[in-house]
């Protein structure tokens, strides 16, 4: 839902405010979400679907993805 996109941005900003942003990885997802949006709001990755989200999570954890 497009309405959740604003909350994704707010969540990242909140992590910055409390000093946790550099300690966690953020993956955003949802039908209207794009990789460009993820970059714009400072997310670490975007999951275009469930499989893509898992693949990106594994990459962020430094695991090899087949």
mmCIF file as Biopython writes it, N, C-alpha, C and O atoms, coordinates in Angstrom:
data_model
#
loop_
_atom_site.group_PDB
_atom_site.id
_atom_site.type_symbol
_atom_site.label_atom_id
_atom_site.label_alt_id
_atom_site.label_comp_id
_atom_site.label_asym_id
_atom_site.label_entity_id
_atom_site.label_seq_id
_atom_site.pdbx_PDB_ins_code
_atom_site.Cartn_x
_atom_site.Cartn_y
_atom_site.Cartn_z
_atom_site.occupancy
_atom_site.B_iso_or_equiv
_atom_site.auth_seq_id
_atom_site.auth_asym_id
_atom_site.pdbx_PDB_model_num
ATOM 1   N N  . UNK A ? 1  ? 0.844  -1.179  0.000  1.0 0.0 1  A 1 
ATOM 2   C CA . UNK A ? 1  ? 0.000  0.000   0.000  1.0 0.0 1  A 1 
ATOM 3   C C  . UNK A ? 1  ? 0.885  1.237   0.000  1.0 0.0 1  A 1 
ATOM 4   O O  . UNK A ? 1  ? 1.904  1.293   0.690  1.0 0.0 1  A 1 
ATOM 5   N N  . UNK A ? 2  ? 0.486  2.201   -0.768 1.0 0.0 2  A 1 
ATOM 6   C CA . UNK A ? 2  ? 1.264  3.427   -0.860 1.0 0.0 2  A 1 
ATOM 7   C C  . UNK A ? 2  ? 1.341  4.149   0.472  1.0 0.0 2  A 1 
ATOM 8   O O  . UNK A ? 2  ? 2.327  4.833   0.748  1.0 0.0 2  A 1 
ATOM 9   N N  . UNK A ? 3  ? 0.322  4.009   1.297  1.0 0.0 3  A 1 
ATOM 10  C CA . UNK A ? 3  ? 0.313  4.715   2.586  1.0 0.0 3  A 1 
ATOM 11  C C  . UNK A ? 3  ? 1.419  4.234   3.510  1.0 0.0 3  A 1 
ATOM 12  O O  . UNK A ? 3  ? 1.852  4.976   4.392  1.0 0.0 3  A 1 
ATOM 13  N N  . UNK A ? 4  ? 1.878  3.022   3.327  1.0 0.0 4  A 1 
ATOM 14  C CA . UNK A ? 4  ? 2.945  2.513   4.189  1.0 0.0 4  A 1 
ATOM 15  C C  . UNK A ? 4  ? 4.313  3.057   3.797  1.0 0.0 4  A 1 
ATOM 16  O O  . UNK A ? 4  ? 5.251  2.992   4.592  1.0 0.0 4  A 1 
ATOM 17  N N  . UNK A ? 5  ? 4.441  3.583   2.607  1.0 0.0 5  A 1 
ATOM 18  C CA . UNK A ? 5  ? 5.738  4.083   2.160  1.0 0.0 5  A 1 
ATOM 19  C C  . UNK A ? 5  ? 6.214  5.245   3.035  1.0 0.0 5  A 1 
ATOM 20  O O  . UNK A ? 5  ? 7.400  5.327   3.356  1.0 0.0 5  A 1 
ATOM 21  N N  . UNK A ? 6  ? 5.326  6.122   3.414  1.0 0.0 6  A 1 
ATOM 22  C CA . UNK A ? 6  ? 5.703  7.242   4.289  1.0 0.0 6  A 1 
ATOM 23  C C  . UNK A ? 6  ? 6.186  6.717   5.634  1.0 0.0 6  A 1 
ATOM 24  O O  . UNK A ? 6  ? 7.121  7.268   6.214  1.0 0.0 6  A 1 
ATOM 25  N N  . UNK A ? 7  ? 5.563  5.669   6.129  1.0 0.0 7  A 1 
ATOM 26  C CA . UNK A ? 7  ? 5.974  5.076   7.406  1.0 0.0 7  A 1 
ATOM 27  C C  . UNK A ? 7  ? 7.334  4.401   7.291  1.0 0.0 7  A 1 
ATOM 28  O O  . UNK A ? 7  ? 8.092  4.378   8.261  1.0 0.0 7  A 1 
ATOM 29  N N  . UNK A ? 8  ? 7.654  3.854   6.131  1.0 0.0 8  A 1 
ATOM 30  C CA . UNK A ? 8  ? 8.977  3.265   5.938  1.0 0.0 8  A 1 
ATOM 31  C C  . UNK A ? 8  ? 10.046 4.337   6.122  1.0 0.0 8  A 1 
ATOM 32  O O  . UNK A ? 8  ? 11.049 4.125   6.803  1.0 0.0 8  A 1 
ATOM 33  N N  . UNK A ? 9  ? 9.813  5.477   5.508  1.0 0.0 9  A 1 
ATOM 34  C CA . UNK A ? 9  ? 10.748 6.594   5.626  1.0 0.0 9  A 1 
ATOM 35  C C  . UNK A ? 9  ? 10.835 7.066   7.074  1.0 0.0 9  A 1 
ATOM 36  O O  . UNK A ? 9  ? 11.929 7.319   7.579  1.0 0.0 9  A 1 
ATOM 37  N N  . UNK A ? 10 ? 9.705  7.185   7.737  1.0 0.0 10 A 1 
ATOM 38  C CA . UNK A ? 10 ? 9.669  7.611   9.139  1.0 0.0 10 A 1 
ATOM 39  C C  . UNK A ? 10 ? 10.421 6.627   10.036 1.0 0.0 10 A 1 
ATOM 40  O O  . UNK A ? 10 ? 11.111 7.036   10.970 1.0 0.0 10 A 1 
ATOM 41  N N  . UNK A ? 11 ? 10.290 5.346   9.756  1.0 0.0 11 A 1 
ATOM 42  C CA . UNK A ? 11 ? 10.966 4.332   10.571 1.0 0.0 11 A 1 
ATOM 43  C C  . UNK A ? 11 ? 12.483 4.483   10.459 1.0 0.0 11 A 1 
ATOM 44  O O  . UNK A ? 11 ? 13.192 4.378   11.460 1.0 0.0 11 A 1 
ATOM 45  N N  . UNK A ? 12 ? 12.976 4.727   9.262  1.0 0.0 12 A 1 
ATOM 46  C CA . UNK A ? 12 ? 14.416 4.913   9.078  1.0 0.0 12 A 1 
ATOM 47  C C  . UNK A ? 12 ? 14.878 6.179   9.789  1.0 0.0 12 A 1 
ATOM 48  O O  . UNK A ? 12 ? 15.931 6.188   10.428 1.0 0.0 12 A 1 
ATOM 49  N N  . UNK A ? 13 ? 14.105 7.230   9.680  1.0 0.0 13 A 1 
ATOM 50  C CA . UNK A ? 13 ? 14.452 8.476   10.379 1.0 0.0 13 A 1 
ATOM 51  C C  . UNK A ? 13 ? 14.456 8.270   11.892 1.0 0.0 13 A 1 
ATOM 52  O O  . UNK A ? 13 ? 15.322 8.801   12.587 1.0 0.0 13 A 1 
ATOM 53  N N  . UNK A ? 14 ? 13.495 7.503   12.405 1.0 0.0 14 A 1 
ATOM 54  C CA . UNK A ? 14 ? 13.434 7.229   13.843 1.0 0.0 14 A 1 
ATOM 55  C C  . UNK A ? 14 ? 14.657 6.439   14.300 1.0 0.0 14 A 1 
ATOM 56  O O  . UNK A ? 14 ? 15.190 6.685   15.381 1.0 0.0 14 A 1 
ATOM 57  N N  . UNK A ? 15 ? 15.100 5.493   13.478 1.0 0.0 15 A 1 
ATOM 58  C CA . UNK A ? 15 ? 16.309 4.732   13.802 1.0 0.0 15 A 1 
ATOM 59  C C  . UNK A ? 15 ? 17.523 5.659   13.891 1.0 0.0 15 A 1 
ATOM 60  O O  . UNK A ? 15 ? 18.390 5.476   14.745 1.0 0.0 15 A 1 
ATOM 61  N N  . UNK A ? 16 ? 17.576 6.645   13.009 1.0 0.0 16 A 1 
ATOM 62  C CA . UNK A ? 16 ? 18.670 7.615   13.045 1.0 0.0 16 A 1 
ATOM 63  C C  . UNK A ? 16 ? 18.623 8.437   14.325 1.0 0.0 16 A 1 
ATOM 64  O O  . UNK A ? 16 ? 19.649 8.650   14.971 1.0 0.0 16 A 1 
ATOM 65  N N  . UNK A ? 17 ? 17.430 8.898   14.690 1.0 0.0 17 A 1 
ATOM 66  C CA . UNK A ? 17 ? 17.264 9.748   15.865 1.0 0.0 17 A 1 
ATOM 67  C C  . UNK A ? 17 ? 17.741 9.053   17.134 1.0 0.0 17 A 1 
ATOM 68  O O  . UNK A ? 17 ? 18.378 9.678   17.983 1.0 0.0 17 A 1 
ATOM 69  N N  . UNK A ? 18 ? 17.442 7.785   17.265 1.0 0.0 18 A 1 
ATOM 70  C CA . UNK A ? 18 ? 17.827 7.063   18.488 1.0 0.0 18 A 1 
ATOM 71  C C  . UNK A ? 18 ? 19.199 6.398   18.375 1.0 0.0 18 A 1 
ATOM 72  O O  . UNK A ? 18 ? 19.614 5.666   19.274 1.0 0.0 18 A 1 
ATOM 73  N N  . UNK A ? 19 ? 19.899 6.655   17.273 1.0 0.0 19 A 1 
ATOM 74  C CA . UNK A ? 19 ? 21.256 6.165   17.118 1.0 0.0 19 A 1 
ATOM 75  C C  . UNK A ? 19 ? 21.392 4.690   16.788 1.0 0.0 19 A 1 
ATOM 76  O O  . UNK A ? 19 ? 22.429 4.086   17.061 1.0 0.0 19 A 1 
ATOM 77  N N  . UNK A ? 20 ? 20.365 4.110   16.208 1.0 0.0 20 A 1 
ATOM 78  C CA . UNK A ? 20 ? 20.407 2.685   15.880 1.0 0.0 20 A 1 
ATOM 79  C C  . UNK A ? 20 ? 20.551 2.382   14.395 1.0 0.0 20 A 1 
ATOM 80  O O  . UNK A ? 20 ? 20.723 1.223   14.017 1.0 0.0 20 A 1 
ATOM 81  N N  . UNK A ? 21 ? 20.486 3.392   13.560 1.0 0.0 21 A 1 
ATOM 82  C CA . UNK A ? 21 ? 20.461 3.141   12.114 1.0 0.0 21 A 1 
ATOM 83  C C  . UNK A ? 21 ? 21.671 2.349   11.635 1.0 0.0 21 A 1 
ATOM 84  O O  . UNK A ? 21 ? 21.536 1.475   10.779 1.0 0.0 21 A 1 
ATOM 85  N N  . UNK A ? 22 ? 22.834 2.638   12.168 1.0 0.0 22 A 1 
ATOM 86  C CA . UNK A ? 22 ? 24.037 1.935   11.716 1.0 0.0 22 A 1 
ATOM 87  C C  . UNK A ? 22 ? 24.163 0.536   12.310 1.0 0.0 22 A 1 
ATOM 88  O O  . UNK A ? 22 ? 25.079 -0.207  11.958 1.0 0.0 22 A 1 
ATOM 89  N N  . UNK A ? 23 ? 23.258 0.175   13.201 1.0 0.0 23 A 1 
ATOM 90  C CA . UNK A ? 23 ? 23.334 -1.125  13.861 1.0 0.0 23 A 1 
ATOM 91  C C  . UNK A ? 23 ? 22.344 -2.143  13.312 1.0 0.0 23 A 1 
ATOM 92  O O  . UNK A ? 23 ? 22.373 -3.312  13.699 1.0 0.0 23 A 1 
ATOM 93  N N  . UNK A ? 24 ? 21.472 -1.707  12.418 1.0 0.0 24 A 1 
ATOM 94  C CA . UNK A ? 24 ? 20.466 -2.607  11.848 1.0 0.0 24 A 1 
ATOM 95  C C  . UNK A ? 24 ? 20.437 -2.477  10.330 1.0 0.0 24 A 1 
ATOM 96  O O  . UNK A ? 24 ? 20.889 -1.477  9.771  1.0 0.0 24 A 1 
ATOM 97  N N  . UNK A ? 25 ? 19.910 -3.477  9.686  1.0 0.0 25 A 1 
ATOM 98  C CA . UNK A ? 25 ? 19.689 -3.445  8.240  1.0 0.0 25 A 1 
ATOM 99  C C  . UNK A ? 25 ? 18.196 -3.264  8.003  1.0 0.0 25 A 1 
ATOM 100 O O  . UNK A ? 25 ? 17.376 -3.865  8.697  1.0 0.0 25 A 1 
ATOM 101 N N  . UNK A ? 26 ? 17.849 -2.448  7.036  1.0 0.0 26 A 1 
ATOM 102 C CA . UNK A ? 26 ? 16.445 -2.173  6.730  1.0 0.0 26 A 1 
ATOM 103 C C  . UNK A ? 26 ? 16.149 -2.612  5.302  1.0 0.0 26 A 1 
ATOM 104 O O  . UNK A ? 26 ? 16.801 -2.179  4.352  1.0 0.0 26 A 1 
ATOM 105 N N  . UNK A ? 27 ? 15.156 -3.476  5.173  1.0 0.0 27 A 1 
ATOM 106 C CA . UNK A ? 27 ? 14.667 -3.890  3.861  1.0 0.0 27 A 1 
ATOM 107 C C  . UNK A ? 27 ? 13.217 -3.436  3.764  1.0 0.0 27 A 1 
ATOM 108 O O  . UNK A ? 27 ? 12.397 -3.775  4.618  1.0 0.0 27 A 1 
ATOM 109 N N  . UNK A ? 28 ? 12.906 -2.680  2.738  1.0 0.0 28 A 1 
ATOM 110 C CA . UNK A ? 28 ? 11.531 -2.227  2.534  1.0 0.0 28 A 1 
ATOM 111 C C  . UNK A ? 28 ? 10.890 -3.073  1.440  1.0 0.0 28 A 1 
ATOM 112 O O  . UNK A ? 28 ? 11.573 -3.640  0.587  1.0 0.0 28 A 1 
ATOM 113 N N  . UNK A ? 29 ? 9.574  -3.142  1.486  1.0 0.0 29 A 1 
ATOM 114 C CA . UNK A ? 29 ? 8.857  -3.959  0.524  1.0 0.0 29 A 1 
ATOM 115 C C  . UNK A ? 29 ? 7.432  -3.457  0.390  1.0 0.0 29 A 1 
ATOM 116 O O  . UNK A ? 29 ? 6.986  -2.595  1.148  1.0 0.0 29 A 1 
ATOM 117 N N  . UNK A ? 30 ? 6.738  -3.999  -0.566 1.0 0.0 30 A 1 
ATOM 118 C CA . UNK A ? 30 ? 5.348  -3.637  -0.813 1.0 0.0 30 A 1 
ATOM 119 C C  . UNK A ? 30 ? 5.147  -3.422  -2.302 1.0 0.0 30 A 1 
ATOM 120 O O  . UNK A ? 30 ? 6.099  -3.140  -3.029 1.0 0.0 30 A 1 
ATOM 121 N N  . UNK A ? 31 ? 3.936  -3.552  -2.743 1.0 0.0 31 A 1 
ATOM 122 C CA . UNK A ? 31 ? 3.639  -3.468  -4.177 1.0 0.0 31 A 1 
ATOM 123 C C  . UNK A ? 31 ? 4.177  -2.205  -4.853 1.0 0.0 31 A 1 
ATOM 124 O O  . UNK A ? 31 ? 4.748  -2.309  -5.938 1.0 0.0 31 A 1 
ATOM 125 N N  . UNK A ? 32 ? 4.020  -1.011  -4.257 1.0 0.0 32 A 1 
ATOM 126 C CA . UNK A ? 32 ? 4.505  0.187   -4.956 1.0 0.0 32 A 1 
ATOM 127 C C  . UNK A ? 32 ? 5.978  0.497   -4.712 1.0 0.0 32 A 1 
ATOM 128 O O  . UNK A ? 32 ? 6.506  1.447   -5.290 1.0 0.0 32 A 1 
ATOM 129 N N  . UNK A ? 33 ? 6.647  -0.277  -3.878 1.0 0.0 33 A 1 
ATOM 130 C CA . UNK A ? 33 ? 8.029  0.011   -3.499 1.0 0.0 33 A 1 
ATOM 131 C C  . UNK A ? 33 ? 8.989  -0.415  -4.611 1.0 0.0 33 A 1 
ATOM 132 O O  . UNK A ? 33 ? 8.853  -1.490  -5.194 1.0 0.0 33 A 1 
ATOM 133 N N  . UNK A ? 34 ? 9.953  0.446   -4.884 1.0 0.0 34 A 1 
ATOM 134 C CA . UNK A ? 34 ? 10.963 0.178   -5.901 1.0 0.0 34 A 1 
ATOM 135 C C  . UNK A ? 34 ? 12.355 0.295   -5.285 1.0 0.0 34 A 1 
ATOM 136 O O  . UNK A ? 34 ? 12.513 0.787   -4.168 1.0 0.0 34 A 1 
ATOM 137 N N  . UNK A ? 35 ? 13.345 -0.156  -6.019 1.0 0.0 35 A 1 
ATOM 138 C CA . UNK A ? 35 ? 14.724 -0.010  -5.550 1.0 0.0 35 A 1 
ATOM 139 C C  . UNK A ? 35 ? 15.092 1.462   -5.445 1.0 0.0 35 A 1 
ATOM 140 O O  . UNK A ? 35 ? 15.858 1.847   -4.562 1.0 0.0 35 A 1 
ATOM 141 N N  . UNK A ? 36 ? 14.562 2.280   -6.326 1.0 0.0 36 A 1 
ATOM 142 C CA . UNK A ? 36 ? 14.817 3.720   -6.278 1.0 0.0 36 A 1 
ATOM 143 C C  . UNK A ? 36 ? 14.274 4.320   -4.985 1.0 0.0 36 A 1 
ATOM 144 O O  . UNK A ? 36 ? 14.927 5.161   -4.367 1.0 0.0 36 A 1 
ATOM 145 N N  . UNK A ? 37 ? 13.082 3.893   -4.577 1.0 0.0 37 A 1 
ATOM 146 C CA . UNK A ? 37 ? 12.490 4.368   -3.334 1.0 0.0 37 A 1 
ATOM 147 C C  . UNK A ? 37 ? 13.366 3.952   -2.145 1.0 0.0 37 A 1 
ATOM 148 O O  . UNK A ? 37 ? 13.612 4.748   -1.239 1.0 0.0 37 A 1 
ATOM 149 N N  . UNK A ? 38 ? 13.825 2.718   -2.160 1.0 0.0 38 A 1 
ATOM 150 C CA . UNK A ? 38 ? 14.678 2.226   -1.076 1.0 0.0 38 A 1 
ATOM 151 C C  . UNK A ? 38 ? 15.920 3.091   -0.953 1.0 0.0 38 A 1 
ATOM 152 O O  . UNK A ? 38 ? 16.308 3.461   0.155  1.0 0.0 38 A 1 
ATOM 153 N N  . UNK A ? 39 ? 16.543 3.415   -2.063 1.0 0.0 39 A 1 
ATOM 154 C CA . UNK A ? 39 ? 17.734 4.274   -2.048 1.0 0.0 39 A 1 
ATOM 155 C C  . UNK A ? 39 ? 17.391 5.668   -1.543 1.0 0.0 39 A 1 
ATOM 156 O O  . UNK A ? 39 ? 18.129 6.249   -0.747 1.0 0.0 39 A 1 
ATOM 157 N N  . UNK A ? 40 ? 16.265 6.201   -2.011 1.0 0.0 40 A 1 
ATOM 158 C CA . UNK A ? 40 ? 15.854 7.558   -1.641 1.0 0.0 40 A 1 
ATOM 159 C C  . UNK A ? 40 ? 15.678 7.713   -0.129 1.0 0.0 40 A 1 
ATOM 160 O O  . UNK A ? 40 ? 16.047 8.742   0.438  1.0 0.0 40 A 1 
ATOM 161 N N  . UNK A ? 41 ? 15.123 6.707   0.512  1.0 0.0 41 A 1 
ATOM 162 C CA . UNK A ? 41 ? 14.860 6.826   1.951  1.0 0.0 41 A 1 
ATOM 163 C C  . UNK A ? 41 ? 15.991 6.273   2.808  1.0 0.0 41 A 1 
ATOM 164 O O  . UNK A ? 41 ? 15.932 6.344   4.036  1.0 0.0 41 A 1 
ATOM 165 N N  . UNK A ? 42 ? 17.012 5.727   2.173  1.0 0.0 42 A 1 
ATOM 166 C CA . UNK A ? 42 ? 18.156 5.229   2.924  1.0 0.0 42 A 1 
ATOM 167 C C  . UNK A ? 42 ? 18.034 3.805   3.419  1.0 0.0 42 A 1 
ATOM 168 O O  . UNK A ? 42 ? 18.735 3.408   4.350  1.0 0.0 42 A 1 
ATOM 169 N N  . UNK A ? 43 ? 17.152 3.032   2.807  1.0 0.0 43 A 1 
ATOM 170 C CA . UNK A ? 43 ? 17.037 1.612   3.171  1.0 0.0 43 A 1 
ATOM 171 C C  . UNK A ? 43 ? 18.241 0.867   2.608  1.0 0.0 43 A 1 
ATOM 172 O O  . UNK A ? 43 ? 18.876 1.320   1.656  1.0 0.0 43 A 1 
ATOM 173 N N  . UNK A ? 44 ? 18.542 -0.268  3.203  1.0 0.0 44 A 1 
ATOM 174 C CA . UNK A ? 44 ? 19.671 -1.068  2.747  1.0 0.0 44 A 1 
ATOM 175 C C  . UNK A ? 44 ? 19.318 -1.929  1.542  1.0 0.0 44 A 1 
ATOM 176 O O  . UNK A ? 44 ? 20.192 -2.281  0.750  1.0 0.0 44 A 1 
ATOM 177 N N  . UNK A ? 45 ? 18.055 -2.264  1.402  1.0 0.0 45 A 1 
ATOM 178 C CA . UNK A ? 45 ? 17.634 -3.104  0.282  1.0 0.0 45 A 1 
ATOM 179 C C  . UNK A ? 45 ? 16.125 -2.997  0.115  1.0 0.0 45 A 1 
ATOM 180 O O  . UNK A ? 45 ? 15.412 -2.430  0.943  1.0 0.0 45 A 1 
ATOM 181 N N  . UNK A ? 46 ? 15.673 -3.570  -0.998 1.0 0.0 46 A 1 
ATOM 182 C CA . UNK A ? 46 ? 14.248 -3.605  -1.325 1.0 0.0 46 A 1 
ATOM 183 C C  . UNK A ? 46 ? 13.887 -5.033  -1.679 1.0 0.0 46 A 1 
ATOM 184 O O  . UNK A ? 46 ? 14.625 -5.704  -2.401 1.0 0.0 46 A 1 
ATOM 185 N N  . UNK A ? 47 ? 12.770 -5.496  -1.180 1.0 0.0 47 A 1 
ATOM 186 C CA . UNK A ? 47 ? 12.277 -6.814  -1.554 1.0 0.0 47 A 1 
ATOM 187 C C  . UNK A ? 47 ? 11.123 -6.651  -2.523 1.0 0.0 47 A 1 
ATOM 188 O O  . UNK A ? 47 ? 10.026 -6.258  -2.126 1.0 0.0 47 A 1 
ATOM 189 N N  . UNK A ? 48 ? 11.362 -6.950  -3.787 1.0 0.0 48 A 1 
ATOM 190 C CA . UNK A ? 48 ? 10.300 -6.786  -4.777 1.0 0.0 48 A 1 
ATOM 191 C C  . UNK A ? 48 ? 9.225  -7.850  -4.641 1.0 0.0 48 A 1 
ATOM 192 O O  . UNK A ? 48 ? 8.086  -7.655  -5.066 1.0 0.0 48 A 1 
ATOM 193 N N  . UNK A ? 49 ? 9.594  -8.979  -4.045 1.0 0.0 49 A 1 
ATOM 194 C CA . UNK A ? 49 ? 8.649  -10.026 -3.671 1.0 0.0 49 A 1 
ATOM 195 C C  . UNK A ? 49 ? 9.299  -10.800 -2.524 1.0 0.0 49 A 1 
ATOM 196 O O  . UNK A ? 49 ? 10.408 -10.461 -2.112 1.0 0.0 49 A 1 
ATOM 197 N N  . UNK A ? 50 ? 8.643  -11.814 -2.008 1.0 0.0 50 A 1 
ATOM 198 C CA . UNK A ? 50 ? 9.162  -12.530 -0.837 1.0 0.0 50 A 1 
ATOM 199 C C  . UNK A ? 50 ? 10.519 -13.170 -1.116 1.0 0.0 50 A 1 
ATOM 200 O O  . UNK A ? 50 ? 11.413 -13.120 -0.272 1.0 0.0 50 A 1 
ATOM 201 N N  . UNK A ? 51 ? 10.675 -13.760 -2.277 1.0 0.0 51 A 1 
ATOM 202 C CA . UNK A ? 51 ? 11.941 -14.399 -2.626 1.0 0.0 51 A 1 
ATOM 203 C C  . UNK A ? 51 ? 13.054 -13.370 -2.726 1.0 0.0 51 A 1 
ATOM 204 O O  . UNK A ? 51 ? 14.163 -13.602 -2.246 1.0 0.0 51 A 1 
ATOM 205 N N  . UNK A ? 52 ? 12.767 -12.254 -3.339 1.0 0.0 52 A 1 
ATOM 206 C CA . UNK A ? 52 ? 13.748 -11.187 -3.479 1.0 0.0 52 A 1 
ATOM 207 C C  . UNK A ? 52 ? 14.142 -10.635 -2.107 1.0 0.0 52 A 1 
ATOM 208 O O  . UNK A ? 52 ? 15.314 -10.337 -1.879 1.0 0.0 52 A 1 
ATOM 209 N N  . UNK A ? 53 ? 13.195 -10.499 -1.210 1.0 0.0 53 A 1 
ATOM 210 C CA . UNK A ? 53 ? 13.485 -10.008 0.141  1.0 0.0 53 A 1 
ATOM 211 C C  . UNK A ? 53 ? 14.430 -10.954 0.872  1.0 0.0 53 A 1 
ATOM 212 O O  . UNK A ? 53 ? 15.378 -10.506 1.518  1.0 0.0 53 A 1 
ATOM 213 N N  . UNK A ? 54 ? 14.181 -12.254 0.776  1.0 0.0 54 A 1 
ATOM 214 C CA . UNK A ? 54 ? 15.055 -13.240 1.425  1.0 0.0 54 A 1 
ATOM 215 C C  . UNK A ? 54 ? 16.440 -13.203 0.790  1.0 0.0 54 A 1 
ATOM 216 O O  . UNK A ? 54 ? 17.445 -13.225 1.500  1.0 0.0 54 A 1 
ATOM 217 N N  . UNK A ? 55 ? 16.506 -13.147 -0.524 1.0 0.0 55 A 1 
ATOM 218 C CA . UNK A ? 55 ? 17.787 -13.087 -1.225 1.0 0.0 55 A 1 
ATOM 219 C C  . UNK A ? 55 ? 18.587 -11.858 -0.768 1.0 0.0 55 A 1 
ATOM 220 O O  . UNK A ? 55 ? 19.784 -11.958 -0.496 1.0 0.0 55 A 1 
ATOM 221 N N  . UNK A ? 56 ? 17.926 -10.715 -0.686 1.0 0.0 56 A 1 
ATOM 222 C CA . UNK A ? 56 ? 18.605 -9.496  -0.260 1.0 0.0 56 A 1 
ATOM 223 C C  . UNK A ? 56 ? 19.001 -9.546  1.205  1.0 0.0 56 A 1 
ATOM 224 O O  . UNK A ? 56 ? 20.052 -9.023  1.575  1.0 0.0 56 A 1 
ATOM 225 N N  . UNK A ? 57 ? 18.188 -10.160 2.037  1.0 0.0 57 A 1 
ATOM 226 C CA . UNK A ? 57 ? 18.538 -10.315 3.455  1.0 0.0 57 A 1 
ATOM 227 C C  . UNK A ? 57 ? 19.796 -11.166 3.591  1.0 0.0 57 A 1 
ATOM 228 O O  . UNK A ? 57 ? 20.686 -10.838 4.375  1.0 0.0 57 A 1 
ATOM 229 N N  . UNK A ? 58 ? 19.871 -12.233 2.848  1.0 0.0 58 A 1 
ATOM 230 C CA . UNK A ? 58 ? 21.055 -13.087 2.892  1.0 0.0 58 A 1 
ATOM 231 C C  . UNK A ? 58 ? 22.302 -12.329 2.419  1.0 0.0 58 A 1 
ATOM 232 O O  . UNK A ? 58 ? 23.379 -12.474 2.997  1.0 0.0 58 A 1 
ATOM 233 N N  . UNK A ? 59 ? 22.149 -11.527 1.371  1.0 0.0 59 A 1 
ATOM 234 C CA . UNK A ? 59 ? 23.280 -10.734 0.889  1.0 0.0 59 A 1 
ATOM 235 C C  . UNK A ? 59 ? 23.738 -9.757  1.961  1.0 0.0 59 A 1 
ATOM 236 O O  . UNK A ? 59 ? 24.938 -9.587  2.178  1.0 0.0 59 A 1 
ATOM 237 N N  . UNK A ? 60 ? 22.783 -9.111  2.637  1.0 0.0 60 A 1 
ATOM 238 C CA . UNK A ? 60 ? 23.139 -8.152  3.686  1.0 0.0 60 A 1 
ATOM 239 C C  . UNK A ? 60 ? 23.848 -8.840  4.852  1.0 0.0 60 A 1 
ATOM 240 O O  . UNK A ? 60 ? 24.646 -8.216  5.551  1.0 0.0 60 A 1 
ATOM 241 N N  . UNK A ? 61 ? 23.562 -10.103 5.057  1.0 0.0 61 A 1 
ATOM 242 C CA . UNK A ? 61 ? 24.208 -10.864 6.122  1.0 0.0 61 A 1 
ATOM 243 C C  . UNK A ? 61 ? 25.540 -11.475 5.671  1.0 0.0 61 A 1 
ATOM 244 O O  . UNK A ? 61 ? 26.211 -12.167 6.436  1.0 0.0 61 A 1 
ATOM 245 N N  . UNK A ? 62 ? 25.902 -11.208 4.425  1.0 0.0 62 A 1 
ATOM 246 C CA . UNK A ? 62 ? 27.161 -11.706 3.912  1.0 0.0 62 A 1 
ATOM 247 C C  . UNK A ? 62 ? 27.136 -13.163 3.504  1.0 0.0 62 A 1 
ATOM 248 O O  . UNK A ? 62 ? 28.181 -13.803 3.385  1.0 0.0 62 A 1 
ATOM 249 N N  . UNK A ? 63 ? 25.957 -13.677 3.294  1.0 0.0 63 A 1 
ATOM 250 C CA . UNK A ? 63 ? 25.830 -15.076 2.873  1.0 0.0 63 A 1 
ATOM 251 C C  . UNK A ? 63 ? 25.786 -15.155 1.360  1.0 0.0 63 A 1 
ATOM 252 O O  . UNK A ? 63 ? 25.245 -14.271 0.698  1.0 0.0 63 A 1 
ATOM 253 N N  . UNK A ? 64 ? 26.353 -16.208 0.823  1.0 0.0 64 A 1 
ATOM 254 C CA . UNK A ? 64 ? 26.345 -16.414 -0.614 1.0 0.0 64 A 1 
ATOM 255 C C  . UNK A ? 64 ? 24.940 -16.800 -1.054 1.0 0.0 64 A 1 
ATOM 256 O O  . UNK A ? 64 ? 24.284 -17.633 -0.427 1.0 0.0 64 A 1 
ATOM 257 N N  . UNK A ? 65 ? 24.496 -16.193 -2.121 1.0 0.0 65 A 1 
ATOM 258 C CA . UNK A ? 65 ? 23.162 -16.462 -2.659 1.0 0.0 65 A 1 
ATOM 259 C C  . UNK A ? 65 ? 23.320 -17.191 -3.986 1.0 0.0 65 A 1 
ATOM 260 O O  . UNK A ? 65 ? 24.064 -16.751 -4.863 1.0 0.0 65 A 1 
ATOM 261 N N  . UNK A ? 66 ? 22.611 -18.313 -4.125 1.0 0.0 66 A 1 
ATOM 262 C CA . UNK A ? 66 ? 22.688 -19.086 -5.363 1.0 0.0 66 A 1 
ATOM 263 C C  . UNK A ? 66 ? 21.721 -18.573 -6.396 1.0 0.0 66 A 1 
ATOM 264 O O  . UNK A ? 66 ? 21.654 -19.111 -7.501 1.0 0.0 66 A 1 
#
